[in-house]
Amino acid sequence: MGQTFTELAKMARTTVRLHPQPGTPGRDDSSMGGPLLWPSDEQWPRCAQFDQHDSFSGIDLPTDPLPLVAVLQIFARDVPELPFPQGTDLCQVLWCPLDHDDVGCAPAVTVLWRDSSSISDPLLEHPPADPLHSEDDYLPRPCVLSPERVTEYPDPGDLSWDFQQRIQQWENEAIHDWSYFYHLLAAPGTKVGGWVAWIQDPAWPACEAGHEMQHLLTIASRESDGQSWKTWTPVEDRGRLGWHPSNVNGRPVRVPLVPDQEPADIMIGDAGSLYVFTCTRCDHRPTLALMQCS
């Protein structure tokens, strides 16, 4: 593919797939859904913007501000590719476990940057989640992380129309089982940096100063889908692949049962992803999140 379309080489980016797996991380570990290294003298953030929440699920809205939920904690020693502001080495991501209209009916995200060495008196236990007033799909199961650097290429929507047509023609004329549009583009799953694996059309946001924002990280419902698993299933997991008999238009097919596809047990929309963007040109590092789903 790279030899056929040499332009793609210039578009290659490195992304860090986080590979969350259920475990028991500590507050000094990089994790998903695990405990955070939090100063004991700093108030835990809560959300009180219930007028923005979608209550179609039938969840009773809380009467008191709702504690935010720890989603990701990433230390620079594990993922130095994150654009840590000077003097920081810890990124913490929390969200409100209820839908917010301004995110696209998804959790509202808070991103914090810290200097871990400055936390001499850490909070021993942060406020527990409130399952009664939370979307169950937004309460991640604690996971350890196994960062992996991979090279990826842009989503078709980030390519020119002419380039897309040339790739489509190559796929139609060649005899192979691989497709750029399904197997060779941006990596799926929860990851840091690189290209966005858009589910719908690309929607790169701009900050208030008008700068195009960069992809900070993706929080994904699943680590791959019905096609991308062929490329992105870790070698260690391929021996555990299973197959479910099914049919398409009356013809028998085998549907892959890929292990650990939803390690954190979260679901954003209909198998969607939450994309978090930041602007490194602005000193205050604004962030913006948006959701896409199938």
PyMOL commands that set and color helices and strands:
alter all, ss='L'
color gray80, all
select helices_A, chain A and resi 6-11+50-52+101-103+116-118+131-133+136-138+156-158+161-173+180-183+229-232+235-238
alter helices_A, ss='H'
color red, helices_A
select strands_A, chain A and resi 13-17+21-22+31-32+46-47+66-67+69-75+90-100+106-114+143-144+148-152+191-192+214-220+242-248+251-257+273-278+287-292
alter strands_A, ss='S'
color yellow, strands_A
deselect
rebuild
show_as cartoon
